[in-house]
């Protein structure tokens, strides 16, 4: 679908609204800054939580927002009503594939099981060469410290190669996340430990 002639950044994040307001502020700022860089936001199309905040932030700056959402979520009226484009998929698996196919980079904000699953899957896809874009973990309020430590432990325990640490980057601010997402980082995955 990317006939927009814009770089698209997929954002993974929570739909929960019962969270610290600072997460919402950072998400909205990320949406604003993506739009100000003339990039389109690709996301799960949700109207609440960080997902809604990212969309709202981008729309405040007249940015392009592309929401990809499975039919059952549309049936439950969970989608953001002001998205620039809404793509409806039959299921969650096709949703994730479509979001990856549309984007040149991924930024993961804090979230629950769904966000963690999306993040780990896209890291795996990059490891396997199925996804070529940069992957950035936006570590707002140190939310991802334990996951980053777990990934480091997987490398130290030799379940992952040392070169796999190049598959993702960690950012502390929305601005840094966008810079890393749009960088021309080259990675080399070692074939041996």
N, C-alpha and C positions, 0 to 999 in steps of 0.2 A: 504493500500500500504506500510505501514511502515515496510518493510522487510529490512530496512537499518541498523537496530540494533543501531540506534542513537536516542537520545532525539531530538524531533522536537519542535521548538518554532515558533508559528504563529505570524507574525508581521502584524498589521493593520497600514496603513499609506496612505498618499496622493500620487496621481500620478501627481499633479500639479508641474511644474518646475518654475513658476513665484513667487518664495518665497525667503525669506532671506536665503542666502548661509549657515548660521549657522545650519539651519535645515537639509540641505543636508549633511553637515559634520558629524553631530550627527548620522544621519541615516546610513551613510557609516561606521562609527565607530561601530555602533551596529552590522551591518552585519559582520564586521571583527571579533568582539569579540565573536559573536555566533559561528563562524567557529573555532576560536581558542579554544573554549570550547568543540570542537568536537560534536557540535549540528548542526542539519540541520535547515535551514530557510524555513518556509512555508509562502508563501505570495500570493498576488493576481496576480503575474506574469507580472506586468506592467514594461515597459522599461524606463519610465520617472519618474521624481520627487523623492520623498523619497523611493518609491518602487524600482525604478531602482538603487538608491544609496545603499540600503540595499543589494540587489542582487550583485551589483558590489563589495561591501566591502567583502561579504562572498566569492565570487569567487577569489578575490585577495589573500585570505588565503587558497585557494584550498578547500573551504567548499562546502557542499551539499546545493543546492537550489531547492526547489520544488514549482513550480508556479501552482496555480489553477485558471483557467480562463474560463469564458463562451465562447461558440463558437462565438457569435457575436463580441466579442473583438478580437478574433483570426482573424476573417474575416476582421477586420479593421486594422490588423497588429499592435496591441497595446502591444503585448507580448514581453518580453525580449528574444532576440535570443540565449542567452548562458546559459539558465537555465539547471541545471543538469537533472531535470525531469519536464515535462509539463503535467498537467492533465487538459483535456478539459471537461467542464460540459455543460449541455444544457441551464442552466440559472443561475442567481445570487443566488437564494436560495440554489441550490445544491452546488454551489461554497462555500458558507459560511459553510454549513454543512460539506463538505469534508475537509475544512481547519481546522475546529474544531476537526473532527474525527482523523485527522493526528497528532495533536499536544498534547503535555503534558503541555504546558503553552502558554500564549498569552502576547505579549507586544504591546501596542498601542502607536504609535508615533502620532504627530500632523497630522491633516487632516480635510477634509470637511465633508459634510453630510454622505458620504459613510462610512468613518472611524468612525464617531460618532455613526452611526447606528450599525456598527459591534461591537463596544465597548459596547454599552448599551445592545445589544442583548446577547453577551456572558456573561455579568454580570447577566442578567436575567436568562440565562441558568444555571449559577453556583448557583444562588439563588434557582432554582428549582431542583437542583441536576442532571441536564442534562449534565453539564460539570464539571469535577473534577479538572482541572488544575488551576495553579495560573494565576491571571490576573494582569498585571502591566501597569500602565499609566506612560509613559515616558514624563515628564513635561518639555520638552526642552523650554527654554526661557519663562517659566511660561505660556506656551500656554494653559494648561488645568486648570488654576486657577479658571476661572468662572464655568467650569463644576464641578470641585471638590466642589466649594461653593454651586452649585445647588444641588448636591447629599447630601451635609451636610444639606442644607435647607430642603430637602425631609425627612431626618431623624428627624430633629428638629420639622418639621410640622406633623410628625407621618404618612407620606405616606410610609415610610420605617421603618423597625425596627432598633434600635441601632446596633444590631449584623450584619446588612447588610454592615456596614462600613468595615467589615472583608473580604468582597467579592473581594476587589481590594486593591492593594498597589500603592503608588506613588513613582516614582524614579526621581531623578534630572539628573542622568548621565547614559549613556549606560551601564557602568560597574555595577552600582547599579541595573539597570533594570534586567540584566542577573542574578545577585545574587538572587534577589527577585523571578524571574521566576523559578529558579532552587531550591529554598528553599523548605523545607518540612513543610511548613506552614499548620497547621490544623485549620479549622474554625468550629465554633459552631453557628448555626443559632437558635436564640431563637424563641420559638413558640408563646410567648406572649410579649407584650410591657413592 
